[in-house]
């Protein structure tokens, strides 16, 4: 996992070109490893007093799991809630992955990209990679999340869907702009 992450961060175009012909198991395995690390550290950070909010979590699954933990589990289970939060983050990560895959594929195909839905899953799975780099710490996670968006909405579609670079930049600018605008106006991202 670390070598793949290093290669992706160092040379994204080359990395995505290299995974073009691989099946679905490698990206899914990578995603599970990233999600497990995030799911392990997030409850620890939450226990220490940092809540998983839009300003302190790179994964939407972290934010949703924290809301469930804070509102429903902590009053009933106390400290054991953090153990359950680990499993909530893993489960919610998989649910978000399914929706993200469909969303990415739809957007990329509507905008003229060419490629199977497996490519969208690769983009979603590998795009989560930067989130493991302290994506559970306040404010740092915002930068990591934007880095992740760069892979999911620029490099991934440009290489795997053979989209024009200008169009990929427009998609990235729109998504990052809309996310930052929502964060500034509502204090949330994607309505969470």
MDAnalysis code that builds the backbone (N, CA, C; Angstrom):
import MDAnalysis as mda
import numpy as np

u = mda.Universe.empty(576, n_residues=192, atom_resindex=np.repeat(np.arange(192), 3), trajectory=True)
u.add_TopologyAttr("name", ["N", "CA", "C"] * 192)
u.add_TopologyAttr("resid", np.arange(1, 193))
u.add_TopologyAttr("resname", ["UNK", "UNK", "UNK", "UNK", "UNK", "UNK", "UNK", "UNK", "UNK", "UNK", "UNK", "UNK", "UNK", "UNK", "UNK", "UNK", "UNK", "UNK", "UNK", "UNK", "UNK", "UNK", "UNK", "UNK", "UNK", "UNK", "UNK", "UNK", "UNK", "UNK", "UNK", "UNK", "UNK", "UNK", "UNK", "UNK", "UNK", "UNK", "UNK", "UNK", "UNK", "UNK", "UNK", "UNK", "UNK", "UNK", "UNK", "UNK", "UNK", "UNK", "UNK", "UNK", "UNK", "UNK", "UNK", "UNK", "UNK", "UNK", "UNK", "UNK", "UNK", "UNK", "UNK", "UNK", "UNK", "UNK", "UNK", "UNK", "UNK", "UNK", "UNK", "UNK", "UNK", "UNK", "UNK", "UNK", "UNK", "UNK", "UNK", "UNK", "UNK", "UNK", "UNK", "UNK", "UNK", "UNK", "UNK", "UNK", "UNK", "UNK", "UNK", "UNK", "UNK", "UNK", "UNK", "UNK", "UNK", "UNK", "UNK", "UNK", "UNK", "UNK", "UNK", "UNK", "UNK", "UNK", "UNK", "UNK", "UNK", "UNK", "UNK", "UNK", "UNK", "UNK", "UNK", "UNK", "UNK", "UNK", "UNK", "UNK", "UNK", "UNK", "UNK", "UNK", "UNK", "UNK", "UNK", "UNK", "UNK", "UNK", "UNK", "UNK", "UNK", "UNK", "UNK", "UNK", "UNK", "UNK", "UNK", "UNK", "UNK", "UNK", "UNK", "UNK", "UNK", "UNK", "UNK", "UNK", "UNK", "UNK", "UNK", "UNK", "UNK", "UNK", "UNK", "UNK", "UNK", "UNK", "UNK", "UNK", "UNK", "UNK", "UNK", "UNK", "UNK", "UNK", "UNK", "UNK", "UNK", "UNK", "UNK", "UNK", "UNK", "UNK", "UNK", "UNK", "UNK", "UNK", "UNK", "UNK", "UNK", "UNK", "UNK", "UNK", "UNK", "UNK", "UNK", "UNK", "UNK", "UNK", "UNK", "UNK"])
u.atoms.positions = np.array([
    [0.823, -1.182, 0.000],
    [0.000, 0.000, 0.000],
    [0.876, 1.260, 0.000],
    [1.900, 1.292, 0.818],
    [2.734, 2.486, 0.913],
    [3.441, 2.799, -0.402],
    [3.906, 1.759, -1.089],
    [4.590, 1.983, -2.362],
    [3.616, 2.536, -3.418],
    [2.395, 1.992, -3.428],
    [1.381, 2.506, -4.367],
    [1.060, 3.968, -4.049],
    [0.905, 4.259, -2.778],
    [0.603, 5.624, -2.362],
    [1.741, 6.560, -2.755],
    [2.964, 6.149, -2.506],
    [4.127, 6.962, -2.860],
    [4.171, 7.230, -4.366],
    [3.968, 6.190, -5.158],
    [3.986, 6.335, -6.617],
    [2.864, 7.261, -7.079],
    [1.688, 7.100, -6.495],
    [0.554, 7.932, -6.878],
    [0.820, 9.396, -6.541],
    [1.378, 9.660, -5.378],
    [1.637, 11.030, -4.966],
    [2.763, 11.659, -5.780],
    [3.731, 10.862, -6.161],
    [4.899, 11.351, -6.897],
    [4.607, 11.594, -8.378],
    [3.969, 10.628, -9.023],
    [3.696, 10.726, -10.466],
    [2.274, 10.238, -10.751],
    [1.278, 11.070, -10.483],
    [-0.125, 10.641, -10.619],
    [-0.500, 10.157, -12.016],
    [-0.056, 10.869, -13.044],
    [-0.407, 10.451, -14.408],
    [0.129, 9.054, -14.704],
    [1.391, 8.829, -14.352],
    [2.014, 7.518, -14.590],
    [1.315, 6.446, -13.760],
    [0.979, 6.782, -12.524],
    [0.297, 5.820, -11.657],
    [-1.037, 5.391, -12.266],
    [-1.874, 6.354, -12.635],
    [-3.193, 6.010, -13.172],
    [-3.086, 5.286, -14.516],
    [-2.092, 5.632, -15.312],
    [-1.887, 4.890, -16.560],
    [-1.517, 3.439, -16.244],
    [-0.741, 3.227, -15.175],
    [-0.319, 1.887, -14.790],
    [-1.435, 1.013, -14.240],
    [-2.485, 1.624, -13.721],
    [-3.587, 0.825, -13.161],
    [-4.745, 0.681, -14.152],
    [-4.581, 1.223, -15.343],
    [-5.648, 1.182, -16.348],
    [-6.155, -0.233, -16.598],
    [-5.248, -1.195, -16.733],
    [-5.641, -2.551, -17.114],
    [-5.835, -3.498, -15.939],
    [-5.656, -3.018, -14.712],
    [-5.825, -3.934, -13.584],
    [-7.303, -4.148, -13.281],
    [-7.583, -5.245, -12.607],
    [-8.956, -5.574, -12.235],
    [-9.407, -4.759, -11.039],
    [-10.493, -5.182, -10.431],
    [-11.070, -4.433, -9.333],
    [-10.535, -4.772, -7.954],
    [-9.784, -5.860, -7.824],
    [-9.322, -6.292, -6.499],
    [-8.257, -5.373, -5.906],
    [-7.251, -4.977, -6.682],
    [-6.184, -4.123, -6.150],
    [-6.688, -2.772, -5.651],
    [-7.507, -2.058, -6.420],
    [-7.987, -0.780, -5.904],
    [-8.867, -0.942, -4.657],
    [-9.675, -1.994, -4.652],
    [-10.543, -2.224, -3.496],
    [-9.718, -2.556, -2.258],
    [-8.685, -3.368, -2.417],
    [-7.791, -3.700, -1.309],
    [-7.098, -2.443, -0.782],
    [-6.632, -1.601, -1.687],
    [-5.995, -0.337, -1.312],
    [-6.968, 0.513, -0.506],
    [-8.194, 0.627, -0.992],
    [-9.223, 1.422, -0.325],
    [-9.513, 0.886, 1.079],
    [-9.615, -0.432, 1.203],
    [-9.877, -1.028, 2.521],
    [-8.739, -0.744, 3.497],
    [-7.515, -0.793, 3.031],
    [-6.375, -0.503, 3.901],
    [-6.382, 0.953, 4.354],
    [-6.638, 1.857, 3.414],
    [-6.718, 3.282, 3.759],
    [-7.855, 3.513, 4.759],
    [-9.002, 2.922, 4.475],
    [-10.177, 3.090, 5.348],
    [-9.923, 2.510, 6.733],
    [-9.247, 1.385, 6.817],
    [-8.953, 0.771, 8.117],
    [-8.032, 1.659, 8.947],
    [-7.040, 2.256, 8.318],
    [-6.135, 3.157, 9.057],
    [-6.903, 4.373, 9.561],
    [-7.723, 4.944, 8.704],
    [-8.531, 6.099, 9.113],
    [-9.513, 5.703, 10.208],
    [-10.127, 4.521, 10.059],
    [-11.089, 4.045, 11.066],
    [-10.415, 3.753, 12.395],
    [-9.149, 3.406, 12.377],
    [-8.406, 3.135, 13.610],
    [-8.067, 4.426, 14.350],
    [-7.569, 5.426, 13.632],
    [-7.110, 6.651, 14.281],
    [-8.238, 7.628, 14.616],
    [-9.296, 7.633, 13.838],
    [-10.373, 8.592, 14.080],
    [-11.010, 8.442, 15.462],
    [-11.390, 7.235, 15.912],
    [-11.963, 7.133, 17.258],
    [-10.989, 7.559, 18.366],
    [-9.708, 7.328, 18.145],
    [-8.705, 7.756, 19.137],
    [-8.705, 9.276, 19.239],
    [-8.687, 9.937, 18.092],
    [-8.693, 11.396, 18.063],
    [-10.007, 11.930, 18.638],
    [-11.128, 11.274, 18.310],
    [-12.426, 11.682, 18.872],
    [-12.430, 11.528, 20.396],
    [-11.872, 10.436, 20.879],
    [-11.794, 10.197, 22.323],
    [-10.972, 11.294, 23.017],
    [-9.926, 11.760, 22.332],
    [-9.066, 12.804, 22.897],
    [-9.699, 14.196, 22.816],
    [-10.891, 14.296, 22.211],
    [-11.617, 15.556, 22.222],
    [-11.776, 16.250, 20.884],
    [-11.135, 15.765, 19.835],
    [-11.316, 16.370, 18.513],
    [-12.459, 15.675, 17.812],
    [-13.499, 16.412, 17.528],
    [-14.653, 15.841, 16.853],
    [-14.381, 15.709, 15.362],
    [-15.007, 14.745, 14.736],
    [-14.889, 14.568, 13.286],
    [-15.947, 15.417, 12.604],
    [-15.523, 16.578, 12.166],
    [-16.409, 17.510, 11.473],
    [-15.842, 17.765, 10.086],
    [-16.484, 18.641, 9.361],
    [-16.014, 18.966, 8.014],
    [-14.640, 19.628, 8.035],
    [-14.261, 20.235, 9.138],
    [-12.949, 20.860, 9.246],
    [-11.887, 19.913, 9.796],
    [-12.290, 18.727, 10.249],
    [-11.314, 17.837, 10.889],
    [-11.380, 16.397, 10.399],
    [-12.052, 16.147, 9.300],
    [-12.157, 14.791, 8.778],
    [-12.119, 14.830, 7.255],
    [-11.322, 13.948, 6.661],
    [-11.179, 13.914, 5.217],
    [-12.209, 13.006, 4.545],
    [-12.784, 12.090, 5.293],
    [-13.769, 11.120, 4.773],
    [-15.163, 11.522, 5.238],
    [-16.137, 11.457, 4.361],
    [-17.514, 11.689, 4.791],
    [-17.940, 10.622, 5.797],
    [-17.405, 9.409, 5.655],
    [-17.741, 8.325, 6.585],
    [-17.336, 8.683, 8.013],
    [-16.231, 9.397, 8.181],
    [-15.810, 9.827, 9.516],
    [-16.837, 10.768, 10.135],
    [-17.322, 11.689, 9.332],
    [-18.266, 12.694, 9.824],
    [-19.590, 12.042, 10.224],
    [-20.099, 11.171, 9.357],
    [-21.362, 10.495, 9.643],
    [-21.221, 9.589, 10.865],
    [-20.122, 8.831, 10.925],
    [-19.899, 7.917, 12.060],
    [-19.792, 8.701, 13.363],
    [-19.126, 9.856, 13.334],
    [-18.997, 10.648, 14.544],
    [-20.356, 11.171, 15.000],
    [-21.190, 11.609, 14.054],
    [-22.528, 12.088, 14.435],
    [-23.326, 10.976, 15.116],
    [-23.264, 9.774, 14.558],
    [-23.973, 8.632, 15.154],
    [-23.393, 8.317, 16.526],
    [-22.068, 8.312, 16.607],
    [-21.403, 8.008, 17.880],
    [-21.760, 9.036, 18.936],
    [-21.642, 10.298, 18.574],
    [-21.888, 11.382, 19.524],
    [-23.347, 11.436, 19.981],
    [-24.272, 11.323, 19.038],
    [-25.678, 11.522, 19.357],
    [-26.370, 10.275, 19.905],
    [-25.979, 9.093, 19.427],
    [-26.722, 7.893, 19.784],
    [-25.940, 6.895, 20.630],
    [-24.653, 6.745, 20.375],
    [-23.904, 5.694, 21.054],
    [-23.302, 6.129, 22.387],
    [-22.675, 7.297, 22.428],
    [-22.033, 7.745, 23.667],
    [-22.987, 7.816, 24.860],
    [-24.214, 8.349, 24.687],
    [-25.120, 8.397, 25.841],
    [-25.492, 7.011, 26.379],
    [-25.440, 6.003, 25.532],
    [-25.861, 4.660, 25.931],
    [-24.679, 3.773, 26.310],
    [-23.627, 3.812, 25.515],
    [-22.520, 2.868, 25.681],
    [-21.250, 3.476, 26.268],
    [-21.193, 4.764, 26.397],
    [-20.001, 5.404, 26.940],
    [-18.776, 5.145, 26.066],
    [-17.635, 4.809, 26.696],
    [-16.370, 4.609, 26.011],
    [-16.368, 3.516, 24.960],
    [-17.240, 2.533, 25.108],
    [-17.319, 1.453, 24.108],
    [-17.796, 1.964, 22.749],
    [-18.390, 3.137, 22.750],
    [-18.865, 3.737, 21.503],
    [-17.740, 3.924, 20.499],
    [-16.540, 4.187, 21.002],
    [-15.407, 4.430, 20.113],
    [-14.968, 3.156, 19.394],
    [-15.171, 2.027, 20.034],
    [-14.885, 0.745, 19.375],
    [-15.881, 0.533, 18.240],
    [-17.134, 0.813, 18.501],
    [-18.166, 0.666, 17.471],
    [-17.947, 1.673, 16.343],
    [-17.439, 2.850, 16.694],
    [-17.181, 3.874, 15.679],
    [-16.202, 3.362, 14.611],
    [-15.221, 2.577, 15.027],
    [-14.284, 1.970, 14.069],
    [-15.048, 1.212, 12.982],
    [-15.977, 0.351, 13.394],
    [-16.751, -0.457, 12.445],
    [-17.732, 0.399, 11.637],
    [-18.269, 1.434, 12.273],
    [-19.154, 2.359, 11.552],
    [-18.406, 3.039, 10.401],
    [-17.195, 3.490, 10.678],
    [-16.414, 4.169, 9.640],
    [-16.129, 3.211, 8.487],
    [-15.752, 1.979, 8.805],
    [-15.486, 1.003, 7.741],
    [-16.742, 0.739, 6.903],
    [-17.843, 0.494, 7.567],
    [-19.088, 0.208, 6.851],
    [-19.566, 1.390, 6.025],
    [-19.526, 2.563, 6.613],
    [-19.963, 3.766, 5.896],
    [-19.021, 4.097, 4.737],
    [-17.746, 3.785, 4.895],
    [-16.791, 3.998, 3.801],
    [-17.184, 3.180, 2.579],
    [-17.617, 1.958, 2.812],
    [-18.028, 1.099, 1.703],
    [-19.296, 1.635, 1.025],
    [-20.228, 2.120, 1.828],
    [-21.457, 2.690, 1.274],
    [-21.143, 3.936, 0.451],
    [-20.288, 4.809, 0.991],
    [-19.896, 6.019, 0.267],
    [-19.156, 5.651, -1.017],
    [-18.334, 4.598, -0.969],
    [-17.607, 4.145, -2.160],
    [-18.568, 3.753, -3.279],
    [-19.636, 3.043, -2.935],
    [-20.619, 2.628, -3.943],
    [-21.265, 3.859, -4.588],
    [-21.697, 4.802, -3.773],
    [-22.331, 6.006, -4.311],
    [-21.334, 6.857, -5.103],
    [-20.122, 6.977, -4.587],
    [-19.092, 7.771, -5.263],
    [-18.751, 7.179, -6.628],
    [-18.671, 5.865, -6.693],
    [-18.374, 5.195, -7.961],
    [-19.439, 5.524, -9.005],
    [-20.694, 5.381, -8.628],
    [-21.779, 5.692, -9.553],
    [-21.788, 7.162, -9.952],
    [-21.583, 8.042, -8.997],
    [-21.572, 9.485, -9.258],
    [-20.444, 9.856, -10.218],
    [-19.234, 9.368, -9.924],
    [-18.088, 9.682, -10.779],
    [-18.307, 9.169, -12.204],
    [-18.767, 7.931, -12.310],
    [-18.974, 7.356, -13.640],
    [-19.999, 8.168, -14.435],
    [-21.077, 8.526, -13.791],
    [-22.120, 9.313, -14.448],
    [-21.576, 10.663, -14.926],
    [-20.879, 11.368, -14.052],
    [-20.327, 12.684, -14.394],
    [-19.325, 12.571, -15.540],
    [-18.403, 11.621, -15.427],
    [-17.364, 11.503, -16.446],
    [-17.937, 11.102, -17.802],
    [-18.915, 10.222, -17.802],
    [-19.519, 9.800, -19.080],
    [-20.370, 10.921, -19.679],
    [-21.112, 11.639, -18.835],
    [-21.923, 12.751, -19.341],
    [-21.054, 13.837, -19.982],
    [-19.821, 13.966, -19.485],
    [-18.932, 14.996, -20.004],
    [-17.994, 14.474, -21.093],
    [-18.334, 13.313, -21.648],
    [-17.603, 12.818, -22.803],
    [-16.488, 11.839, -22.530],
    [-16.314, 11.456, -21.274],
    [-15.278, 10.482, -20.961],
    [-15.641, 9.099, -21.479],
    [-14.620, 8.304, -21.710],
    [-14.837, 6.945, -22.205],
    [-14.166, 5.966, -21.260],
    [-14.958, 5.024, -20.770],
    [-14.406, 4.023, -19.868],
    [-15.504, 3.319, -19.104],
    [-15.211, 2.127, -18.613],
    [-16.205, 1.368, -17.849],
    [-16.329, 1.884, -16.417],
    [-17.361, 1.451, -15.739],
    [-17.595, 1.866, -14.351],
    [-16.459, 1.403, -13.432],
    [-15.740, 0.355, -13.817],
    [-14.581, -0.084, -13.037],
    [-13.556, 1.044, -12.912],
    [-13.417, 1.860, -13.944],
    [-12.492, 2.985, -13.874],
    [-12.928, 4.001, -12.819],
    [-14.233, 4.195, -12.688],
    [-14.734, 5.108, -11.661],
    [-14.422, 4.554, -10.269],
    [-14.524, 3.236, -10.115],
    [-14.186, 2.642, -8.818],
    [-12.706, 2.801, -8.537],
    [-11.866, 2.661, -9.544],
    [-10.425, 2.879, -9.358],
    [-10.158, 4.314, -8.922],
    [-10.822, 5.261, -9.583],
    [-10.656, 6.669, -9.241],
    [-11.086, 6.913, -7.796],
    [-12.227, 6.364, -7.401],
    [-12.727, 6.557, -6.035],
    [-11.810, 5.890, -5.011],
    [-11.382, 4.682, -5.297],
    [-10.530, 3.943, -4.347],
    [-9.162, 4.577, -4.200],
    [-8.486, 4.790, -5.315],
    [-7.146, 5.365, -5.246],
    [-7.169, 6.830, -4.845],
    [-8.230, 7.523, -5.213],
    [-8.352, 8.925, -4.833],
    [-8.431, 9.137, -3.334],
    [-8.822, 8.109, -2.608],
    [-8.888, 8.194, -1.142],
    [-7.506, 8.149, -0.501],
    [-6.502, 7.780, -1.263],
    [-5.149, 7.600, -0.742],
    [-4.604, 8.742, 0.092],
    [-4.656, 9.989, -0.376],
    [-4.092, 11.082, 0.421],
    [-4.745, 11.242, 1.796],
    [-5.978, 10.772, 1.953],
    [-6.695, 10.932, 3.221],
    [-5.989, 10.224, 4.381],
    [-5.166, 9.232, 4.071],
    [-4.471, 8.506, 5.126],
    [-3.355, 9.365, 5.739],
    [-2.969, 10.416, 5.036],
    [-1.908, 11.301, 5.524],
    [-2.484, 12.330, 6.495],
    [-2.813, 11.872, 7.667],
    [-3.353, 12.698, 8.748],
    [-4.728, 13.287, 8.430],
    [-5.532, 12.523, 7.693],
    [-6.877, 12.955, 7.342],
    [-7.850, 12.916, 8.492],
    [-7.384, 12.712, 9.688],
    [-8.241, 12.687, 10.874],
    [-7.904, 13.841, 11.819],
    [-6.966, 14.710, 11.417],
    [-6.574, 15.837, 12.268],
    [-7.261, 17.127, 11.827],
    [-7.680, 17.942, 12.790],
    [-8.363, 19.192, 12.453],
    [-7.539, 20.063, 11.506],
    [-8.208, 20.645, 10.573],
    [-7.705, 21.585, 9.580],
    [-6.741, 20.960, 8.575],
    [-5.832, 20.110, 8.998],
    [-4.963, 19.408, 8.065],
    [-5.816, 18.568, 7.120],
    [-6.898, 18.011, 7.639],
    [-7.758, 17.139, 6.837],
    [-8.387, 17.870, 5.653],
    [-8.611, 19.166, 5.764],
    [-9.181, 19.935, 4.652],
    [-8.208, 19.927, 3.472],
    [-6.921, 20.121, 3.752],
    [-5.915, 20.113, 2.687],
    [-5.791, 18.719, 2.069],
    [-5.847, 17.707, 2.914],
    [-5.747, 16.328, 2.431],
    [-6.970, 15.987, 1.577],
    [-8.135, 16.441, 1.986],
    [-9.358, 16.178, 1.222],
    [-9.291, 16.841, -0.157],
    [-8.756, 18.043, -0.231],
    [-8.606, 18.712, -1.524],
    [-7.595, 17.955, -2.397],
    [-6.546, 17.451, -1.784],
    [-5.566, 16.637, -2.495],
    [-6.249, 15.391, -3.064],
    [-7.120, 14.810, -2.273],
    [-7.872, 13.639, -2.715],
    [-8.776, 13.994, -3.901],
    [-9.428, 15.135, -3.825],
    [-10.278, 15.583, -4.930],
    [-9.477, 15.764, -6.215],
    [-8.226, 16.178, -6.082],
    [-7.350, 16.328, -7.243],
    [-7.195, 15.002, -7.984],
    [-7.056, 13.920, -7.235],
    [-6.937, 12.601, -7.858],
    [-8.276, 12.130, -8.422],
    [-9.359, 12.411, -7.706],
    [-10.667, 11.904, -8.111],
    [-11.310, 12.705, -9.244],
    [-10.998, 13.968, -9.340],
    [-11.670, 14.792, -10.344],
    [-10.738, 15.395, -11.383],
    [-9.448, 15.126, -11.291],
    [-8.538, 15.613, -12.325],
    [-7.706, 14.474, -12.922],
    [-6.791, 13.932, -12.132],
    [-5.902, 12.897, -12.680],
    [-6.651, 11.640, -13.100],
    [-7.533, 11.151, -12.261],
    [-8.280, 9.936, -12.574],
    [-9.069, 10.035, -13.866],
    [-9.948, 11.039, -13.997],
    [-10.722, 11.117, -15.242],
    [-9.859, 11.440, -16.462],
    [-8.830, 12.259, -16.255],
    [-7.966, 12.629, -17.372],
    [-7.291, 11.389, -17.966],
    [-6.837, 10.497, -17.093],
    [-6.116, 9.321, -17.574],
    [-7.054, 8.157, -17.869],
    [-7.885, 7.775, -16.902],
    [-8.700, 6.573, -17.060],
    [-9.906, 6.762, -17.974],
    [-10.430, 7.968, -18.052],
    [-11.577, 8.233, -18.929],
    [-11.169, 9.003, -20.189],
    [-9.868, 9.275, -20.312],
    [-9.317, 9.972, -21.478],
    [-10.032, 11.304, -21.738],
    [-10.283, 12.015, -20.646],
    [-10.938, 13.316, -20.782],
    [-9.891, 14.359, -21.150],
    [-10.325, 15.397, -21.834],
    [-9.423, 16.489, -22.169],
    [-8.972, 17.174, -20.887],
    [-7.723, 17.582, -20.854],
    [-7.161, 18.182, -19.650],
    [-7.940, 19.419, -19.209],
    [-8.335, 20.246, -20.170],
    [-9.096, 21.448, -19.837],
    [-10.426, 21.122, -19.186],
    [-11.095, 20.113, -19.682],
    [-12.378, 19.701, -19.113],
    [-12.183, 19.127, -17.704],
    [-11.128, 18.341, -17.534],
    [-10.833, 17.799, -16.204],
    [-10.543, 18.926, -15.214],
    [-9.845, 19.964, -15.656],
    [-9.565, 21.115, -14.789],
    [-10.850, 21.862, -14.425],
    [-11.759, 21.979, -15.371],
    [-13.035, 22.647, -15.110],
    [-13.836, 21.858, -14.074],
    [-13.875, 20.528, -14.225],
    [-14.582, 19.676, -13.257],
    [-13.971, 19.853, -11.871],
    [-12.647, 19.771, -11.798],
    [-11.956, 19.915, -10.513],
    [-12.247, 21.283, -9.893],
    [-12.138, 22.339, -10.680],
    [-12.384, 23.687, -10.158],
    [-13.810, 23.834, -9.642],
    [-14.774, 23.280, -10.380],
    [-16.171, 23.355, -9.952],
    [-16.383, 22.609, -8.635],
    [-15.865, 21.381, -8.537],
    [-16.061, 20.567, -7.320],
    [-15.371, 21.205, -6.118],
    [-14.115, 21.616, -6.276],
    [-13.387, 22.244, -5.158],
    [-14.063, 23.556, -4.786],
    [-14.433, 24.357, -5.776],
    [-15.103, 25.627, -5.495],
    [-16.420, 25.435, -4.773],
    [-17.230, 24.497, -5.251],
    [-18.528, 24.237, -4.615],
    [-18.340, 23.720, -3.195],
    [-17.356, 22.868, -2.992],
    [-17.087, 22.319, -1.654],
    [-16.639, 23.422, -0.706],
    [-15.701, 24.259, -1.138],
    [-15.223, 25.353, -0.278],
    [-16.321, 26.382, -0.012],
    [-17.141, 26.662, -1.016],
    [-18.246, 27.597, -0.823],
    [-19.232, 27.062, 0.209],
    [-19.585, 25.786, 0.087],
    [-20.500, 25.197, 1.060],
    [-19.873, 25.198, 2.457],
    [-18.582, 24.911, 2.541],
    [-17.897, 24.906, 3.830],
    [-17.913, 26.294, 4.468],
    [-17.706, 27.329, 3.644],
    [-17.702, 28.690, 4.183],
    [-19.105, 29.163, 4.556],
    [-20.099, 28.837, 3.736],
    [-21.456, 29.342, 3.958],
    [-22.196, 28.525, 5.028],
    [-22.130, 27.197, 4.897],
    [-22.909, 26.344, 5.790],
    [-22.084, 25.644, 6.859],
    [-20.761, 25.625, 6.682],
    [-19.912, 24.920, 7.642],
    [-19.922, 23.414, 7.443],
    [-20.455, 22.956, 6.302],
    [-20.517, 21.522, 6.021],
    [-19.970, 21.263, 4.629],
    [-19.763, 19.991, 4.332],
    [-19.443, 19.587, 2.968],
    [-20.422, 18.517, 2.572],
    [-20.951, 18.614, 1.406],
    [-21.951, 17.681, 0.866],
    [-23.100, 17.484, 1.850],
    [-23.490, 18.552, 2.513],
    [-24.672, 18.518, 3.362],
    [-24.502, 17.833, 4.704],
    [-23.284, 17.398, 5.040],
    [-23.097, 16.727, 6.328],
    [-22.633, 17.705, 7.380],
])
